[in-house]
Amino acid sequence: MPHRDKLRGAWAILGGSFDPIHNGHLYLAKEVLSLSPVEKVILVPSFNHNFKGDRIILDYDTRLELAKEAVNHFAPLHFPVQPPEDYRSPIEVWDAERGESGYTSDLIRKLKLQRPEQAFAFIIGADNLEKLPQWHDFDWLKEHLHFIILPRPETSMPCDVLSLIHHSILEMPLCPISSSEIRDKVSHKQSIKELVPPAIEDRIMELYHK
């Protein structure tokens, strides 16, 4: 992986609406930890999503609660350590965007102020690269943030954008699960078994069936 050393010890941010969180998100976090030298992956549910806007179904507190419960049940199974009393999950959920703008640049600035010695990276799918220069305060982002890029089938890598940013490309098999698929299945009273963690399956069925 190019620039691998720049990720050593970094904390990788995985942002999103998580509407709802699903096994694809957890798989992605696990793979980033397995295939790169980052120290932990932090899921940050968006308080304000500047691209999805009012298309988000669940309120922020509910999405945050579901994400925390999903990670709490997932991490001990996939990341056993000894001794158990010293267990610390390499996947965490942070309430970092409450009341914030929803802009990635503002989030990273906030985290850097809180932890000035810590290096951060941001996980992004290749399908979002083309619009990356349109992100708020892109000039600051391209100078101060390292992007972990996940290739997508049939999505080309825009070389003009890649040349502007600090980045590493992380090849991994994709997990074809989406939040929209889950919402659609719930609306049609179809099973979402194996798409979401068992611990939150019934809760998701209840929340999205209203």
N, C-alpha and C positions, 0 to 999 in steps of 0.2 A: 504494500500500500504506500503510495507516495506521501511524503510528509508524515509518516507514521510516528516519528519521534515527537512531533509537535502535539500529538494527542496523548502522549504518555502522562498519566495522572490527571487528565482533563475530566471535567464533568460535562457530559453531553446532555443538552436540553432537547426534549421532544415535546413540542408544543402542539396544540390542536384543540378542537372543540370537545373531543371525546364524548360524542352525543349519539350512542354511548361508547364507553371504552369497550374493547373486545380483545379476543385472543390474538388478533393480528398486531395490535399495539404492543402486547406483552412479548410476542415472538420477536418483533423488531428490536425491542429493547434488549432482549436476551442475546440476539445475534450481534448487535453492536458491541456488547460486552465481550462476546466470545471471539469476535474477529478483529477487534481493535484494542489498543492499550488504554482506552479510557477507564477511569476508576469507577464511575457510576453513571447511570442514566437517570435523569430527573424528568418526570412527566409533569408538565405545567398546563393544566386546563386553562383555556382562554376565558377571561372575564368578558372582554369585548373582542369579537372576531371581526376584523375590518374587511374581510372578504365574504363571509357568510351572513353577517348581520342578523336580521330577524328570522333567518332560516333555522337557527338553533332551537330545538324543541325544549329541552330541559333547562331549568335555571342553573346558575353557576354552582350553588351549594350542593345540589343533587348530583351534578356531574362530578364535582370534587369528591363527594362522599363515595360514589360508586368506584371512582378511580382508586381511592385509597383502599377500599375493601378488596378490589380485584388484585391489587399489588400485594396486600397483606396475605392473601391466600395463595398467590402464585409463587412469591419469592421463596418461602421456606421449602417448597417442593423442588424447585429447580436450582436452588443455590444453598445446599446444605453445608454447614460449617461446624467446626468443633472448637471449643465447647459450646453447647447450645446457648448458655447464658450470655455469651459474648456475640451472639448473632447480630449482624448488621446487614441489611439487604443492600445489594448494589443497585437496586431499582427503588426509587422513591417518588412520591407525589408531593409537590409543593403548592401551597396556597400563596403563590407569588404574584398573581395578577389581579387580585381583588381590588376593584376600584381603579385599576390602571387603564391606560389608553388602549392596550391591545397591540401596540407596536413592538416588534421584536427588539428594536434598538433601545426603547425605554426599559424593557425587561432586562436586557443584558447590562445596561448602564446601572440599573438598580442592583443587580447581583454582584457586579464588579465593585460597587461601593461597599456592599456588605462584606465581601470576601476579596479584598484587593490582591491577595497572594494566589488566588485560585484561577486556573485557566479554564475557560468555558468553550464548548463547541456547540454547534446547532445542527440538528439532523433535518435534512430536507430531501424530498423526493426529486428526482431529475425532471419530473413533469412540472415542477414549480420553478425551475431555473430560469426559464425564458422571461418570467414576470419578476424575477428577483430585483432587477434594476428599478422597478416601479415601487418597491417597498419604501416605506417611510424612512428617511435618513439613510439611504443606501450608501452614500459617500462615507458615513461613519462606520456602517456595518462592514464594508469591504476592507477597511483598515484595521478593525478591532475584533473581528470575529472569524473563527475558523469553522467552515461548513463541512459537515459529513454528508456526502451526497450518495443517495441510494438510486442506482440505475433503475429504469422502468422499461419493460418491453415496449418496443415500437416507439420509444421516445429518444430522440437524438440529444446529444449533449451540445448545447450551444457554446462553441469555443470562445466566442466573443465575451460571453458572461464569465466562463471559467477563467479567462485570462485576467479578470478584474478582481477575483476573490482568492482568499486563502482557503484551500479546500483539500479534502481527501475523498477519493471515490471508493466506496465500500461495496464490493460485489457480494450479494447474498441471494439465495432463493427467496422469492416473494411468497407471501401468505395472502391469498386472494379473498380477504374478508374486508368488508366495509361497513361503516356505521349505517349507511343508507340501506344496505342489504338487510341488516338486522331490523331496522325500523319497518321496512316493507314486509318482512316475514311476520313480525308481530301484528301488523295491521291486518294481515290475512290469516291470523291465528295459526301460523306455521311454527314448527319447532325451531329454536335457536340453539339447541344442544350442540356443544362443541364449537360454537362460534363465540361464546362468551364464557368466562369462568363460572363453574357451577354455583359458586357462592352467591352470585348476583343474578343468576338466570331468572328466577321467579320475580325478583324486584324489577328487572328490565321489562319482563312481560307485562307486569302491572302498570308500570309508568307509561309505556308507549301505547298501551291498549286503550287509554282513556280517550 
